[in-house]
């Protein structure tokens, strides 16, 4: 709260009385507005500095991404699961181009499993044949890849961004 607001309204402030005698007459007759301007300027500059400093300090996260293929052919669907030594699991889906990205996977040495389950027929979009269905052809992989303990797939995930491309044989 500025000092000016503490003065009784019916009593002139010292600044006003001095201005009436020609002292400091070039200054504004509203000392509270004068005092507020530097404070507002200070707040605005502080906010700008805080925004600029914090812009590069956003939350960081760990991730692992890559592509999955079987005998050189990219998987068109499926899930990939990362299992840590402490049994913490993170899973994500595999996109139609074989790409996957898992956010916050377990760190350290992890076991990996990959499962492909064909989806049911998907209706054809409007404008095409009525009653027709569109079939997405999955790349079928051996069932042992669906179990992290039997797949034989392992990797080391470190803090930050990791890339792990998988080519199943």
C-alpha positions in Angstrom: 0.0 0.0 0.0 1.6 3.3 -1.0 2.1 6.0 1.6 -0.2 8.4 -0.2 -3.3 6.3 0.5 -2.6 6.5 4.3 -3.0 10.3 4.3 -6.4 11.7 5.2 -8.2 12.8 2.0 -9.2 16.3 3.4 -5.6 17.2 4.3 -3.2 18.2 1.5 0.0 16.2 1.2 3.4 17.7 1.8 4.1 17.5 -2.0 0.9 19.4 -2.8 1.6 22.2 -0.3 5.2 22.5 -1.6 3.9 22.7 -5.1 1.6 25.5 -4.1 4.8 27.5 -3.0 6.5 26.8 -6.3 8.7 24.0 -5.0 8.5 21.0 -7.2 5.7 22.5 -9.3 7.0 20.7 -12.4 6.1 17.4 -10.8 2.7 15.8 -11.0 0.1 16.8 -8.5 -0.6 13.1 -7.9 2.3 11.6 -5.9 0.6 8.2 -5.6 0.5 7.8 -9.4 4.2 8.9 -9.5 5.1 6.3 -6.9 3.1 3.6 -8.6 4.6 3.9 -12.0 8.2 2.7 -11.0 6.6 -0.1 -9.0 4.4 -1.3 -11.9 7.4 -1.0 -14.2 9.5 -3.1 -11.7 6.7 -5.8 -11.5 6.4 -6.0 -15.3 10.2 -6.3 -15.8 10.3 -9.0 -13.0 7.5 -11.0 -14.6 9.3 -10.8 -18.0 12.6 -12.0 -16.5 10.8 -14.8 -14.7 9.1 -15.9 -17.9 12.4 -15.9 -19.9 14.2 -17.8 -17.1 11.6 -20.4 -16.7 11.0 -20.9 -20.4 14.0 -23.2 -20.6 13.3 -24.9 -17.3 10.2 -26.8 -18.3 9.6 -30.2 -16.9 12.0 -32.8 -18.4 11.0 -36.4 -19.0 12.6 -39.6 -20.1 11.5 -41.3 -23.3 12.4 -44.0 -25.7 11.4 -44.1 -29.3 12.2 -45.9 -32.5 10.8 -48.3 -35.1 9.8 -51.9 -35.0 10.1 -54.3 -38.0 10.0 -58.0 -38.6 12.3 -59.5 -41.2 12.7 -56.0 -42.6 9.0 -55.2 -42.8 7.7 -52.4 -40.5 5.0 -53.4 -38.1 1.6 -51.8 -38.8 0.2 -52.1 -35.4 0.8 -53.6 -31.9 2.1 -52.7 -28.5 5.5 -52.6 -27.1 6.2 -53.0 -23.3 9.3 -52.1 -21.4 9.8 -53.9 -18.1 12.3 -52.6 -15.5 14.2 -54.7 -12.9 11.8 -53.4 -10.3 8.9 -54.8 -12.5 7.8 -51.3 -13.4 6.1 -51.4 -16.8 5.5 -48.8 -19.5 3.8 -49.7 -22.7 2.8 -47.8 -25.9 1.3 -48.5 -29.2 3.1 -49.0 -32.5 1.9 -46.7 -35.3 1.1 -47.8 -38.9 4.6 -46.9 -40.0 6.3 -49.0 -37.3 7.1 -46.0 -35.1 6.6 -46.0 -31.3 7.4 -43.5 -28.5 7.2 -44.4 -24.8 7.2 -41.6 -22.2 8.7 -42.2 -18.7 9.9 -45.8 -19.3 11.8 -47.5 -16.5 15.5 -46.5 -16.5 18.4 -48.9 -16.6 18.4 -52.4 -18.2 14.9 -53.3 -19.3 13.3 -56.3 -21.0 11.1 -55.6 -24.0 8.0 -57.4 -25.3 6.1 -56.8 -28.5 2.5 -58.0 -29.2 0.5 -57.8 -32.4 -3.2 -58.5 -32.2 -5.1 -58.0 -35.5 -8.0 -55.6 -35.1 -11.5 -56.4 -36.2 -12.6 -55.1 -39.7 -12.9 -51.3 -39.7 -15.8 -49.7 -41.6 -14.8 -48.0 -44.8 -15.1 -44.2 -44.6 -18.2 -42.4 -45.9 -18.4 -42.0 -49.6 -17.0 -45.5 -50.4 -18.9 -48.7 -50.9 -21.8 -49.2 -48.4 -21.3 -52.2 -46.2 -17.7 -52.7 -47.2 -15.0 -53.0 -44.6 -11.4 -52.0 -44.7 -8.9 -54.5 -43.4 -5.6 -53.4 -41.9 -3.1 -56.2 -42.6 -0.9 -56.7 -39.5 2.6 -58.0 -39.8 2.4 -61.2 -37.8 5.3 -62.0 -35.5 6.1 -65.1 -33.5 4.2 -65.2 -30.1 7.4 -65.5 -28.0 8.0 -61.7 -28.6 4.8 -61.1 -26.6 6.5 -62.2 -23.3 9.3 -60.0 -21.9 10.9 -63.0 -20.3 10.9 -65.1 -23.5 11.5 -62.4 -26.2 15.2 -62.1 -25.7 14.9 -58.3 -26.3 16.7 -56.1 -23.8 18.0 -52.5 -23.9 19.5 -49.9 -21.6 17.4 -46.8 -21.1 19.2 -43.7 -19.8 17.8 -40.5 -18.5 16.6 -38.2 -21.3 15.8 -39.1 -24.9 16.7 -42.6 -26.1 16.4 -44.4 -29.5 15.9 -48.1 -29.8 15.1 -49.5 -33.2 14.1 -53.1 -33.2 14.4 -55.5 -36.1 12.9 -58.9 -35.2 14.2 -62.0 -37.0 
